[in-house]
Amino acid sequence: MAGPAGRIDAVLVCGGRWHDFDFARLQLLERLGRHERVRTRVFEDYARTDAIGSADVLVTYTCDRRPSAEQQQALVDFVARGGRWLALHGTNSAIDAPAPGTPRLFTTPRVLGEVATVLGSQFLGHPPIAPYQVEITQADHPLVVGIDPFEVSDELYVSELHPPLDVLLHTRYRGPARGFTEGHVADSADDVQPVLYLRRHGDGEVCYFTLGHCRGRFDVQDLGVDDLGRTDRGSWTAPEFATVLDRCLSRAIYGAR
């Protein structure tokens, strides 16, 4: 898939709602810049289907970015033809905020089409941000080998899953997803929540990593909060997250080894 002299074309889509996309964009571009063969184009949404169609690698860090029908097909085709998609945090989300004067409940409409299937999941909800333990599902896999269980303070995603998924990291949660209409886990049989997994589609692969929440002081003004009074960096401060993220990015760039 690489171009002349081994050049690798990457697309970074970073944008959406309720997160510090400036911070995430800088972090991801710095990491992509460590790879001499990679040349990256950056967009806020999926509108540039031509760029996605000609890319070798797609990296996404979004929240509530809803691809149109045409864009959905471009994403599905990208993976099917052998593209490698590193999808981070809220890429699998479509979230409707509550209307003013109504109960503060966020809903998660199924509007991602086949993209949700290719991604392997669609976000339903999360409990309030709090520390939780990330467990190692496959300790001998190259993406997580040598990583011990670690604690993060992040959004713990409860998602509607679309198997088959090759789960590498997971956490456990049973309880409500306060503030969401879905995502409540009542049965202990359903308490395992994937944190990192791989999913094949056609000749390509999706690597999905749910961690990576970040939020600045002014990122939820549309929800009536002018200044949060704090900055959240979530898993970005955890060395285990950084190590696994770098490995996932290398896998997306160079393929499985």
GUMARLUM-154709 format. One line per 3 residues: number of its first residue (from 0); their letters; for each residue x, y, z of N, C-alpha, C, O. Coordinates in steps of 0.1 Angstrom, whole numbers, plus 5000, padded with zeros to 4 digits. Atoms other than C-alpha are relative to their C-alpha. Layout:
BEGIN
NUM) a) X Y Z X Y Z X Y Z X Y Z; ... $
! end
This chain:
BEGIN
0) mag) 5008 4988 5000 5000 5000 5000 5009 5013 5000 5004 5023 4995; 4992 4988 4999 5029 5024 5006 5004 5005 4986 5004 4997 4977; 4997 4994 5012 5038 5048 4979 5015 4999 4996 5022 4991 5002 $
3) pag) 4986 5000 5004 5072 5055 4961 5009 5002 5012 5007 5010 5021; 4989 4999 4990 5103 5050 4983 4994 4996 5014 5001 4999 5024; 5006 5004 4987 5080 5035 5010 4993 5010 5008 4990 5008 5019 $
6) rid) 5008 4990 4993 5061 5066 5018 4987 4994 5004 4980 4987 4997; 5013 5005 4995 5030 5059 5039 4992 5013 5003 4995 5022 5010; 5009 4989 4998 5001 5083 5037 4989 4997 5011 4982 4987 5011 $
9) avl) 5009 5001 4989 4981 5089 5068 4990 5011 5000 4993 5022 4996; 5010 4989 4998 4949 5108 5075 4996 4999 5015 4993 4989 5021; 5004 4998 4987 4941 5121 5110 4987 5008 5000 4987 5019 4995 $
12) vcg) 5013 4993 4998 4905 5130 5118 4998 5002 5014 4997 4993 5022; 5000 4996 4985 4903 5149 5151 4990 5011 5001 4993 5023 4997; 5010 4989 4998 4872 5169 5160 4987 4994 5006 4985 4982 5007 $
15) grw) 5013 5004 4994 4838 5169 5176 4996 5008 5011 4997 5021 5011; 5006 4993 4989 4823 5178 5209 5006 4996 5013 5010 4984 5015; 4998 5003 4986 4831 5180 5246 5014 4995 5004 5015 4989 5014 $
18) hdf) 4987 5004 4997 4868 5172 5244 5010 5010 4995 5007 5020 4988; 4990 4991 5003 4901 5190 5241 5007 4995 4987 5018 4988 4988; 4995 5006 5013 4908 5182 5204 5014 5007 4997 5022 5000 4990 $
21) dfa) 4987 4994 5002 4937 5207 5203 5011 4991 5006 5021 4989 5000; 4991 5009 4993 4955 5186 5229 5002 4987 4993 5014 4983 4991; 4999 5013 5006 4947 5153 5213 5007 5001 4987 5015 4992 4983 $
24) rlq) 4994 4999 5014 4956 5165 5178 5015 5002 5001 5023 4995 4994; 4985 4998 4998 4991 5177 5190 5006 4987 5004 5017 4984 4999; 4994 5012 4995 4997 5145 5209 5001 4990 4988 5012 4983 4987 $
27) lle) 5000 5010 5010 4988 5123 5179 5009 5004 4988 5016 4996 4982; 4991 4995 5011 5007 5145 5153 5014 4998 5004 5023 4995 4996; 4986 5002 4995 5038 5144 5175 5004 4985 4998 5015 4982 4994 $
30) rlg) 4997 5014 5001 5036 5106 5175 5001 4996 4986 5011 4988 4982; 4999 5003 5014 5030 5103 5138 5013 5006 4994 5019 5000 4985; 4988 4993 5005 5059 5127 5132 5013 4992 5003 5023 4995 4998 $
33) rhe) 4988 5008 4997 5083 5102 5148 5003 4990 4989 5014 4984 4988; 4999 5011 5011 5078 5079 5117 5004 5008 4987 4995 5014 4981; 4995 4993 5011 5099 5093 5089 4993 4998 4987 4991 5007 4979 $
36) rvr) 5007 5004 5012 5080 5075 5062 4986 5005 4999 4980 5005 4988; 5014 4996 5000 5046 5089 5072 4998 5015 4997 5006 5023 5002; 5005 4986 5003 5030 5120 5057 4985 5001 5003 4978 4992 4999 $
39) trv) 5014 5000 4994 4998 5131 5075 4992 5012 4995 4997 5023 4995; 5010 4990 5002 4968 5151 5064 4990 5000 5011 4987 4990 5016; 5008 4998 4988 4946 5165 5091 4986 5006 4997 4986 5016 4990 $
42) fed) 5013 4994 5003 4908 5171 5090 4992 4999 5013 4996 4991 5023; 5009 5000 4988 4880 5177 5116 4989 4990 4998 4982 4987 5008; 5011 5009 5002 4855 5153 5100 5004 4991 4988 5015 4991 4984 $
45) yar) 4998 5010 5010 4851 5126 5073 4997 5005 4986 4995 4997 4977; 5004 4994 5013 4842 5150 5044 5009 4997 4989 5005 4996 4978; 4990 5002 5011 4874 5144 5025 5002 4985 4997 5012 4979 5001 $
48) tda) 4999 5014 5003 4866 5110 5013 5011 4997 4990 5015 4985 4989; 4989 5003 5010 4892 5114 4985 5013 4997 5008 5020 4989 5004; 4988 5002 4992 4919 5117 5011 5000 4986 5007 5010 4979 5008 $
51) igs) 5001 5013 4993 4906 5087 5031 5002 4989 4990 5008 4979 4993; 4999 5011 5010 4903 5067 4999 5014 4997 4995 5016 4986 4991; 4987 5002 5005 4939 5072 4990 5010 4998 5011 5022 4996 5009 $
54) adv) 4991 5001 4989 4954 5068 5025 5003 4985 5003 4996 4976 4999; 4996 5013 4995 4972 5038 5039 4995 4998 5015 4992 4987 5019; 5003 5001 4985 4964 5046 5076 4990 5011 5003 4991 5022 4998 $
57) lvt) 5009 4991 4995 4935 5063 5092 5000 5000 5015 4999 4990 5022; 5000 4999 4985 4937 5076 5128 4989 5010 5003 4988 5021 4998; 5011 4991 4997 4906 5091 5144 4999 5001 5015 5000 4992 5023 $
60) ytc) 5003 4997 4986 4900 5108 5177 4988 5010 4999 4990 5022 4997; 5012 4992 5002 4864 5122 5176 4990 4997 5011 4991 4988 5019; 5012 5002 4991 4832 5126 5196 4988 5006 4992 4988 5017 4989 $
63) drr) 5012 4996 5007 4798 5127 5179 5003 5005 4986 4996 5015 4981; 4999 4998 5014 4812 5129 5144 4993 4990 4992 4996 4978 4993; 5009 5010 5007 4786 5113 5122 5002 5001 4985 4998 5010 4979 $
66) psa) 4998 5001 5015 4796 5103 5087 4987 4999 4993 4978 4991 4997; 5011 5001 5009 4771 5108 5060 5000 4986 4994 5009 4978 4995; 5000 5013 5006 4760 5078 5040 5012 4998 4990 5017 4987 4990 $
69) eqq) 4989 5001 5010 4786 5085 5013 5013 4999 5008 5022 4990 5004; 4988 5001 4992 4813 5090 5040 5001 4986 5007 5012 4981 5009; 5000 5014 4994 4802 5057 5058 5006 4990 4990 5014 4982 4993 $
72) qal) 4995 5009 5010 4808 5039 5025 5014 5001 4998 5021 4991 4996; 4985 4998 5002 4842 5054 5021 5008 4994 5011 5019 4989 5009; 4993 5006 4988 4852 5043 5056 5000 4985 4999 5010 4978 5001 $
75) vdf) 5001 5014 5001 4839 5008 5051 5009 4995 4988 5016 4985 4990; 4991 5004 5011 4857 5006 5017 5014 5001 5003 5022 4993 4999; 4986 4998 4997 4889 5019 5031 5005 4988 5008 5016 4983 5005 $
78) var) 4996 5012 4992 4891 4990 5056 5000 4988 4991 5009 4980 4992; 5002 5012 5008 4878 4964 5032 5012 4998 4990 5016 4987 4987; 4989 5002 5011 4906 4971 5006 5014 4999 5007 5024 4998 5000 $
81) ggr) 4987 5002 4993 4933 4968 5033 5005 5011 5008 5016 5010 5013; 4996 4989 4992 4934 5001 5051 5001 4996 5015 4994 4987 5019; 4999 5002 4985 4944 5002 5088 4995 5012 5007 5000 5023 5005 $
84) wla) 5007 4990 4993 4923 5022 5111 5002 4999 5015 4998 4990 5021; 4998 4999 4985 4934 5032 5146 4989 5010 5005 4990 5022 5003; 5011 4993 4995 4902 5044 5162 5001 5002 5015 5002 4993 5023 $
87) lhg) 4997 4997 4986 4905 5062 5196 4987 5006 5006 4980 5013 5000; 5010 4994 4991 4881 5071 5224 4986 5001 4994 4980 4990 4992; 5014 4999 5004 4848 5085 5211 4997 4998 4985 4987 5003 4981 $
90) tns) 5002 5002 5015 4852 5075 5174 4986 4993 4998 4980 4996 4988; 5012 5008 5002 4823 5051 5179 4987 5007 5006 4977 5000 5008; 5012 4994 4993 4799 5077 5194 4992 5009 4990 4997 5016 4982 $
93) aid) 5010 4990 5005 4768 5095 5182 4992 5003 5011 4985 4995 5016; 5007 4996 4988 4753 5115 5210 4991 5012 4998 4996 5022 4993; 5009 4988 4999 4723 5137 5213 4999 5005 5014 4996 4998 5023 $
96) apa) 5001 4993 4987 4724 5162 5241 4985 5003 5003 4977 5004 4994; 5014 4997 4997 4692 5168 5260 4996 5015 4996 5005 5024 4996; 5005 4986 5003 4671 5198 5249 4999 5008 5012 4996 5003 5023 $
99) pgt) 5001 4991 4988 4670 5228 5272 4986 4998 5007 4976 4997 5000; 5013 5001 4992 4644 5224 5300 4996 4985 5001 4985 4983 5008; 5004 5014 4999 4643 5186 5296 5010 4993 5010 5020 4998 5013 $
102) prl) 4991 5008 4991 4658 5159 5319 5014 4999 4994 5015 4997 4982; 4987 5000 5005 4696 5158 5316 5004 4985 4997 5011 4979 5004; 4997 5014 5004 4698 5125 5297 5005 5001 4985 4998 5006 4977 $
105) ftt) 4994 5000 5013 4720 5120 5267 4996 4986 4993 4996 4976 4999; 5004 5012 5007 4708 5095 5240 5011 4997 4989 5018 5006 4985; 4990 5005 5010 4729 5075 5215 4994 4993 4988 4993 4981 4988 $
108) prv) 5007 5005 5012 4711 5071 5182 5009 4991 4991 5021 4994 4990; 4993 5009 5009 4721 5043 5158 5001 5006 4986 4993 5003 4978; 4999 4993 5013 4732 5065 5129 5013 4998 4993 5016 5005 4983 $
111) lge) 4987 5002 5006 4766 5052 5121 5000 4989 4989 5010 4987 4982; 5001 5010 5010 4754 5025 5098 5010 4989 5001 5013 4984 5012; 4991 5011 5001 4778 4998 5087 5014 5004 5007 5021 4995 5010 $
114) vat) 4987 4996 4994 4807 5019 5102 5000 4994 5015 5011 4990 5019; 5000 5006 4987 4796 5007 5137 5004 4985 5000 5011 4981 5009; 4996 5014 5002 4799 4971 5125 5015 4998 4998 5022 4990 5004 $
117) vlg) 4986 5001 5003 4833 4977 5110 5009 5004 5012 5019 4997 5015; 4993 4996 4987 4845 4995 5142 4999 4990 5011 5008 4989 5019; 5001 5011 4990 4832 4966 5162 4992 5005 5012 4989 4997 5022 $
120) sqf) 5007 4995 4989 4812 4988 5186 4993 5013 4998 4997 5021 4988; 5005 4987 5000 4790 5018 5192 4997 5004 5014 4991 4996 5022; 5001 4995 4986 4791 5039 5224 4985 5001 5004 4977 5006 4997 $
123) lgh) 5013 4999 4994 4761 5037 5247 5000 5010 5012 4990 5017 5013; 5000 4991 4988 4771 5055 5279 5013 4997 5008 5020 4988 5005; 4989 5002 4990 4797 5058 5307 4996 5005 5013 4989 5015 5014 $
126) ppi) 5002 4994 4987 4796 5062 5344 5008 5012 5002 5016 5015 4993; 4992 4988 4998 4810 5094 5359 5015 4996 5000 5019 4985 5004; 4985 5002 5000 4848 5097 5354 5005 4997 5014 5003 5005 5023 $
129) apy) 4994 5004 4987 4866 5079 5382 5011 4990 4997 5011 4984 4986; 4989 5010 5002 4897 5057 5386 4994 4986 4998 4985 4982 5005; 5003 5014 5001 4893 5021 5373 5012 4992 4995 5021 4998 4989 $
132) qve) 4989 5009 5004 4915 4991 5366 4998 4995 4986 4987 4990 4983; 5000 5006 5013 4924 4981 5331 5008 4986 5001 5019 4986 5006; 4995 5014 4999 4931 4943 5329 5006 4996 4987 5001 5000 4976 $
135) itq) 4993 5005 5012 4953 4924 5304 4992 4988 4996 4992 4978 5003; 5008 5012 5005 4932 4900 5283 5009 4990 4994 5007 4978 4996; 4991 5009 5007 4960 4885 5262 5014 5005 5002 5020 5013 4995 $
138) adh) 4987 4995 4995 4993 4890 5280 5011 4998 4990 5022 5005 4991; 4989 5002 5010 5014 4876 5251 4998 5007 4987 5006 5005 4978; 5002 4993 5012 5000 4898 5224 5010 5011 4999 5013 5018 5009 $
141) plv) 4989 4990 5001 5027 4922 5210 4995 5014 5004 5003 5022 5008; 5004 4986 4997 5005 4953 5216 5000 5002 5015 5000 5013 5020; 5001 4998 4985 5003 4946 5254 5010 4992 5007 5010 4992 5020 $
144) vgi) 4991 5009 4993 5031 4922 5262 5009 5009 5009 5013 5020 5005; 4992 4993 4990 5050 4933 5293 4992 5011 5008 4998 5017 5017; 5009 4990 4993 5021 4956 5304 4993 4993 5012 4986 4983 5010 $
147) dpf) 5007 5005 4989 5008 4949 5339 4987 5008 5001 4985 5018 4996; 5013 4993 4997 4972 4958 5350 5003 5014 5005 5012 5016 5013; 4997 4986 4996 4971 4996 5354 4987 5007 5003 4976 5004 4998 $
150) evs) 5012 4992 4996 4947 5022 5368 5000 5013 4992 5010 5019 4990; 5001 4987 5007 4934 5052 5348 4988 5007 5006 4979 5001 5012; 5012 4992 4997 4909 5080 5355 4995 5005 4986 5001 5015 4981 $
153) del) 5004 4998 5014 4890 5081 5322 4985 4997 5000 4979 4993 5009; 5013 5004 5003 4856 5076 5307 5000 4985 4998 5006 4980 4988; 5001 5015 5001 4847 5039 5311 4989 4997 4990 4977 4999 4994 $
156) yvs) 5010 5001 5010 4829 5031 5279 4992 4986 5001 4998 4976 5002; 5009 5012 5002 4799 5007 5278 4995 5002 4986 4989 5012 4982; 5004 4999 5014 4792 5000 5241 4992 4988 4996 4993 4977 5002 $
159) elh) 5007 5011 5007 4770 4979 5219 5011 4994 4991 5016 5000 4982; 4988 5007 5007 4795 4953 5205 4995 4993 4987 4984 4988 4986; 5002 5007 5013 4797 4939 5170 5012 4991 4997 5021 4994 4990 $
162) ppl) 4989 5010 5001 4819 4908 5172 5000 4995 4985 4991 4997 4977; 4990 5005 4991 4841 4891 5163 5010 5010 5004 5015 5018 4995; 4990 4991 4995 4865 4911 5184 5011 4992 5007 5009 4983 5014 $
165) dvl) 4988 5005 4994 4900 4902 5194 5004 5009 5011 5012 5018 5009; 4998 4990 4988 4901 4918 5229 5013 4998 5006 5017 4986 5009; 4987 5001 4994 4935 4926 5243 5001 5006 5014 5008 5002 5022 $
168) lht) 5001 4994 4987 4926 4949 5272 4985 5001 5004 4977 5003 4995; 5014 4999 4996 4894 4950 5292 4999 5006 5014 5009 5007 5022; 5002 4996 4986 4879 4964 5324 4986 4994 5003 4980 4988 4995 $
171) ryr) 5013 5006 4996 4848 4953 5344 4992 5012 5007 4997 5020 5014; 5009 4990 4994 4819 4975 5353 4985 4994 5000 4980 4989 4990; 5014 5003 4998 4784 4968 5366 4994 5011 5007 4998 5014 5019 $
174) gpa) 5006 4988 4994 4761 4997 5374 4994 5009 4990 4993 5006 4978; 5007 4991 5009 4743 5027 5359 5010 5008 4992 5022 5010 4996; 4992 4990 5008 4756 5050 5332 4992 5013 5002 4984 5017 4994 $
177) rgf) 5007 4988 4996 4743 5081 5349 5000 5011 4990 5011 5015 4985; 5001 4989 5010 4731 5108 5325 4998 4995 4986 4996 5003 4977; 5003 5006 5013 4726 5084 5296 4988 4991 5001 4984 4985 5011 $
180) teg) 5012 5008 5000 4695 5066 5285 5004 4985 4999 4996 4976 5002; 4995 5014 5002 4716 5034 5277 5013 4999 5007 5019 5009 5012; 4986 5003 4994 4748 5018 5289 4999 4996 5014 5010 4995 5021 $
183) hva) 5001 5005 4987 4735 5006 5322 5002 4984 5000 4996 4977 4992; 4997 5014 4999 4749 4972 5332 4995 4994 5013 5000 4997 5023; 5006 5006 4988 4728 4951 5355 5004 4986 5003 5003 4982 5015 $
186) dsa) 4997 5014 4999 4740 4916 5349 5015 4998 5001 5023 5003 4992; 4986 5002 4999 4774 4904 5361 5006 4992 4988 5018 4993 4985; 4995 5007 5012 4776 4882 5329 5004 5010 4989 5011 5006 4980 $
189) ddv) 4997 4990 5010 4779 4915 5309 5009 5010 5005 5010 5021 4999; 4992 4989 4994 4803 4934 5331 5014 5001 4994 5021 5011 4998; 4987 4999 5007 4834 4928 5309 4999 5010 4989 4991 5008 4979 $
192) qpv) 5000 4989 5011 4840 4960 5288 5013 5001 4993 5023 5003 4999; 4987 4999 5007 4866 4959 5261 5006 5014 5000 4999 5024 4999; 4993 4988 5000 4892 4986 5263 5009 5002 4987 5010 5012 4982 $
195) lyl) 4992 5000 5012 4915 4976 5234 4997 4987 4993 4997 4976 4999; 5003 5012 5008 4906 4952 5206 5004 5003 4985 5005 5014 4981; 4998 5000 5014 4913 4943 5170 4988 4994 4993 4981 4985 4999 $
198) rrh) 5011 5006 5008 4887 4936 5143 5003 5001 4986 5007 5011 4980; 4997 5001 5014 4893 4924 5108 4987 5004 4992 4976 5000 4996; 5011 4998 5009 4871 4936 5079 5006 5000 4986 5015 5008 4983 $
201) gdg) 4994 5001 5013 4879 4925 5044 5015 4997 5001 5019 4988 5009; 4985 5001 5000 4917 4929 5038 5006 5009 5011 5018 5009 5012; 4995 4991 4991 4920 4955 5065 4997 4997 5015 4992 4987 5018 $
204) evc) 5001 5003 4986 4920 4959 5102 4996 5014 5008 5002 5024 5004; 5003 4989 4991 4905 4982 5129 5006 4997 5013 5005 4986 5018; 4995 5001 4986 4924 4987 5162 4992 5011 5008 4994 5023 5005 $
207) yft) 5008 4991 4992 4900 5003 5187 5005 5001 5014 5007 4991 5021; 4995 4997 4987 4913 5019 5219 4991 5010 5007 4991 5022 5002; 5011 4991 4995 4886 5034 5241 5006 5011 5010 4999 5021 5012 $
210) lgh) 4994 4990 4991 4910 5053 5264 5004 5013 4993 5003 5013 4981; 4995 4987 5006 4922 5089 5259 4992 5012 5002 4993 5022 4994; 5008 4988 4998 4897 5113 5273 5009 5011 5004 5019 5010 5011 $
213) crg) 4993 4987 4996 4909 5149 5276 4989 5011 4998 4981 5011 4989; 5009 4989 5000 4890 5180 5283 5006 5013 5006 5012 5012 5016; 4995 4987 4995 4899 5217 5287 4989 5007 5007 4978 5003 5008 $
216) rfd) 5010 4992 4991 4882 5244 5308 4988 5004 4992 4977 5006 4997; 5011 4993 5008 4861 5257 5279 4994 4991 4990 4988 4996 4980; 5004 5009 5011 4851 5226 5260 4985 4995 5002 4981 4987 4994 $
219) vqd) 5014 5004 4999 4815 5222 5273 4991 5012 5002 4981 5012 5009; 5009 4988 4999 4801 5257 5269 4987 4998 4994 4977 5005 4998; 5014 5002 5006 4773 5244 5247 4991 4993 5010 4979 4992 5007 $
222) lgv) 5008 5006 4990 4761 5225 5278 4997 5010 5011 4992 5006 5022; 5003 4990 4990 4759 5257 5298 5010 5002 5011 5008 5009 5021; 4989 4998 4990 4792 5255 5316 5011 5008 4993 5019 5003 4985 $
225) ddl) 4991 4991 5006 4813 5285 5306 5015 4996 5003 5023 4997 4994; 4986 5003 4996 4844 5274 5325 4999 4989 5010 4994 4990 5021; 5000 5011 4991 4849 5240 5340 5009 5002 5013 5007 4996 5023 $
228) grt) 4992 4997 4989 4876 5254 5362 5012 4990 5002 5019 4990 5012; 4990 5011 4999 4899 5224 5356 5003 4995 4986 4995 4997 4976; 4996 5006 5013 4917 5206 5328 5002 4985 5003 5009 4981 5012 $
231) drg) 4999 5014 4998 4913 5168 5325 5009 4994 4989 5008 4997 4977; 4991 5007 5010 4941 5147 5308 4998 4985 5000 5004 4978 4992; 5004 5014 5001 4926 5113 5316 5012 4991 4999 5022 4992 5007 $
234) swt) 4989 5010 5001 4948 5084 5305 5013 5005 4994 5023 4998 4994; 4988 4995 5006 4973 5106 5287 5011 5001 5010 5023 5002 5005; 4989 4999 4990 4992 5109 5320 5005 4986 5004 5015 4985 5012 $
237) ape) 4996 5013 4996 4995 5071 5323 5010 4994 4991 5008 4994 4979; 4990 5005 5009 5027 5056 5310 4996 4987 4993 5001 4985 4981; 5005 5012 5007 5010 5023 5301 4992 5004 4988 4993 4998 4978 $
240) fat) 5007 4995 5012 4986 5042 5279 5009 5005 4989 5007 5001 4977; 4991 4995 5010 5014 5059 5261 5007 4989 4993 5009 4989 4981; 4993 5011 5007 5032 5027 5255 4991 4992 4991 4995 4989 4980 $
243) vld) 5009 5008 5008 5002 5008 5242 4996 5009 4988 4995 5003 4977; 5003 4991 5011 4992 5038 5221 5010 5000 4989 5008 4999 4977; 4989 5000 5010 5026 5040 5204 5001 4987 4993 5004 4987 4981 $
246) rcl) 4999 5013 5007 5025 5003 5197 4988 4998 4990 4990 4993 4979; 5012 5000 5009 4990 5006 5182 5002 5008 4988 4999 5004 4977; 4998 4992 5011 5001 5034 5160 5011 4994 4991 5009 4994 4979 $
249) sra) 4990 5007 5008 5032 5015 5148 4993 4988 4992 4997 4986 4981; 5007 5011 5007 5009 4985 5140 4992 5005 4988 4992 4999 4977; 5008 4994 5011 4986 5007 5120 5009 5005 4988 5005 5004 4977 $
252) iyg) 4991 4994 5010 5016 5023 5101 5006 4988 4992 5007 4989 4980; 4992 5011 5006 5036 4991 5094 4993 4987 4998 4999 4978 4992; 5007 5013 5001 5010 4964 5097 5004 4990 5011 5014 4992 5017 $
255) ar) 4997 5010 4990 5010 4934 5119 5013 4993 4997 5017 4990 4986; 4987 5007 5002 5043 4917 5125 5000 4987 5008 5010 4980 5008 $
! end
